[in-house]
Amino acid sequence: MTKFTRKVKTGGFLEFTFHYIGWVGGGLMYVIVIKRFLWSNRKVKNSE
């Protein structure tokens, strides 16, 4: 935790924010891909 606060104080806050946004964005993309994959599978099953 001390490392984290020191980073923020030294101006690494922007860097941390970008990493956080990238991590959250990656998670969102992952969820969207899975949802789309499941949705397409359901569509295929219904068309059968």
Backbone torsions as a table, in degrees:
resi	resn	phi	psi	omega
1	MET	NA	-34.4	179.6
2	THR	-65.9	-39.3	177.8
3	LYS	-59.0	-44.0	-178.4
4	PHE	-61.3	-48.7	-177.7
5	THR	-65.8	-38.6	179.5
6	ARG	-62.9	-42.3	179.3
7	LYS	-59.0	-45.4	-178.6
8	VAL	-63.0	-42.4	-178.4
9	LYS	-65.7	-36.9	-176.4
10	THR	-80.3	3.1	176.9
11	GLY	98.3	10.1	177.8
12	GLY	-82.1	8.9	-178.3
13	PHE	-62.8	-43.8	179.2
14	LEU	-61.4	-44.4	180.0
15	GLU	-59.6	-45.4	-179.6
16	PHE	-62.4	-42.1	-179.5
17	THR	-61.7	-43.5	-179.9
18	PHE	-63.1	-41.8	178.6
19	HIS	-62.8	-42.2	-178.6
20	TYR	-64.5	-45.0	179.4
21	ILE	-61.8	-42.5	179.6
22	GLY	-62.5	-40.7	-179.8
23	TRP	-66.7	-45.6	179.9
24	VAL	-65.3	-43.7	179.0
25	GLY	-60.4	-42.1	178.6
26	GLY	-62.7	-40.8	178.9
27	GLY	-63.5	-41.4	-179.9
28	LEU	-64.3	-44.6	179.2
29	MET	-59.6	-41.9	-179.9
30	TYR	-59.9	-45.8	-179.7
31	VAL	-64.4	-43.3	-178.8
32	ILE	-62.0	-43.8	-179.4
33	VAL	-62.0	-44.9	-179.9
34	ILE	-62.9	-45.1	-179.2
35	LYS	-61.3	-44.0	-179.7
36	ARG	-62.9	-40.8	-179.8
37	PHE	-63.4	-46.5	179.5
38	LEU	-64.5	-40.3	-178.1
39	TRP	-63.9	-43.6	-179.6
40	SER	-65.8	-36.8	178.0
41	ASN	-63.0	-40.7	-179.5
42	ARG	-65.6	-40.5	179.5
43	LYS	-61.2	-43.6	-179.4
44	VAL	-62.7	-42.7	-179.2
45	LYS	-64.3	-38.3	-179.2
46	ASN	-69.1	-37.2	-178.3
47	SER	-69.0	-26.4	178.0
48	GLU	-68.4	NA	NA
